[in-house]
Amino acid sequence: MLTFEKYVRPGSAAQALELLRENRQATVIGGMMWLRLADRTSPLGIDLAGCGLDKVEETEDAFRIGAMVTLGQLENHERFKAATCGIFTEAVRDIVGTQFRNLATVGGSLYARMGFSDIVTALLALDTEVELEGAGTMPIIPFVERGARNDILTHVVVRKHRYQAAFESVRNAATDFSALNAAAACWQGSWHVTVGARPKKATLVTGGERIPLRRDFSPAELDAVCELAESLDFGDDLRGTAAWRRAVAPALVRRAVERAAKKPRAEKEA
Ligand SMILES: Cc1cc2nc3c(=O)[nH]c(=O)nc-3n(C[C@H](O)[C@H](O)[C@H](O)COP(=O)(O)OP(=O)(O)OC[C@H]3O[C@@H](n4cnc5c(N)ncnc54)[C@H](O)[C@@H]3O)c2cc1C
């Protein structure tokens, strides 16, 4: 059981960060769905529930999602869904169940950067930035690669584009963790393809600093990207071997790209 010697509910992210900086052994509490599995005593629990981070704000150019927005809130946000071709809804729909997703948060899911995460794989394919109370704003790619220690994730910003996007995963059983997952999103003329649950955390196959796949790719160009997926660094765990993941990744990437390419492009103004 996870036990807190002291529990606080600050009224702002700035106060939460101050408390965290004063006590580096403190535990930041999001939806508590992952944390509650721990068996330890923490000197201080900093609950973000009072920080006003539970809203999705829409501007002309972006969706600014508070860290305490639940997976359920976001998967059912009609405008976000329309603007991102439903990729987030596809990514979370097999995570445990409705009640669970109404408690687990977007911030807790991203900050933890878990290898099996479907959420990281999906958000990494979109034009996403994270806002941290201490470190400021950074693109999602360095955040996923390196993380941010002892900080508070306050918002996830997804920029609007005329996306085409889709998410795919393989699960050994319904609602189990993904044994492998992939996402594809086309924006600003090129495809951003990610593969996660390798079982290491998600990484880009195309897009970012990787070789781009242009919007109107040829069959040979898509074949080349599928080959790239095969060359990623895979590992073994109880859900699959590295060899199995290497064999399946190209097919999953192809499926994600082809399914996304068939979807109508999102209107920038969703
Ligand atoms: C049984 C089970 C099955 C799951 N299955 C899946 C699955 O199939 N696919 C998938 O993608 N995910 C899955 N998850 C993960 C889940 O979706 C959430 O990502 C997870 O519960 C974390 O979200 P939370 O809000 O509960 O975070 P918490 O448990 O509250 O926190 C998680 C970690 O993040 C830190 N943290 C939380 N919020 C912040 C913040 N704003 N700033 C800084 N640090 C913060 C905490 O200190 C902690 O270290 C599963 C989880 C469980 C328990």
The ligand as a Gaussian input file, in Angstrom:
#p B3LYP/6-31G(d) Opt

LIG

0 1
 C       -4.110000      -1.644000     -14.236000
 C       -3.598000      -0.597000     -15.183000
 C       -3.678000      -0.803000     -16.551000
 C       -3.198000       0.163000     -17.436000
 N       -3.262000      -0.071000     -18.788000
 C       -2.772000       0.852000     -19.643000
 C       -2.786000       0.622000     -21.051000
 O       -3.220000      -0.398000     -21.553000
 N       -2.291000       1.605000     -21.866000
 C       -1.784000       2.780000     -21.364000
 O       -1.355000       3.621000     -22.133000
 N       -1.770000       3.012000     -20.042000
 C       -2.237000       2.085000     -19.185000
 N       -2.174000       2.314000     -17.832000
 C       -1.623000       3.601000     -17.361000
 C       -2.759000       4.607000     -17.147000
 O       -3.412000       4.870000     -18.370000
 C       -2.225000       5.948000     -16.629000
 O       -1.254000       6.383000     -17.519000
 C       -1.626000       5.827000     -15.272000
 O       -2.600000       5.355000     -14.381000
 C       -1.045000       7.168000     -14.799000
 O       -2.026000       8.141000     -14.722000
 P       -2.525000       8.704000     -13.306000
 O       -3.287000       9.951000     -13.562000
 O       -3.209000       7.625000     -12.558000
 O       -1.120000       9.096000     -12.626000
 P       -0.579000       8.829000     -11.153000
 O       -0.661000       7.388000     -10.807000
 O       -1.206000       9.780000     -10.201000
 O        0.951000       9.262000     -11.380000
 C        1.810000       8.544000     -12.228000
 C        3.234000       9.155000     -12.097000
 O        3.276000      10.455000     -12.665000
 C        3.571000      11.460000     -11.667000
 N        2.657000      12.564000     -11.970000
 C        1.318000      12.499000     -12.117000
 N        0.836000      13.667000     -12.583000
 C        1.900000      14.492000     -12.702000
 C        2.056000      15.845000     -13.128000
 N        1.026000      16.575000     -13.587000
 N        3.290000      16.395000     -13.117000
 C        4.357000      15.664000     -12.677000
 N        4.275000      14.371000     -12.278000
 C        3.062000      13.798000     -12.294000
 C        3.338000      10.774000     -10.324000
 O        4.171000      11.312000      -9.322000
 C        3.695000       9.331000     -10.666000
 O        5.094000       9.163000     -10.653000
 C       -2.645000       1.378000     -16.923000
 C       -2.579000       1.587000     -15.550000
 C       -3.040000       0.621000     -14.673000
 C       -2.969000       0.876000     -13.199000

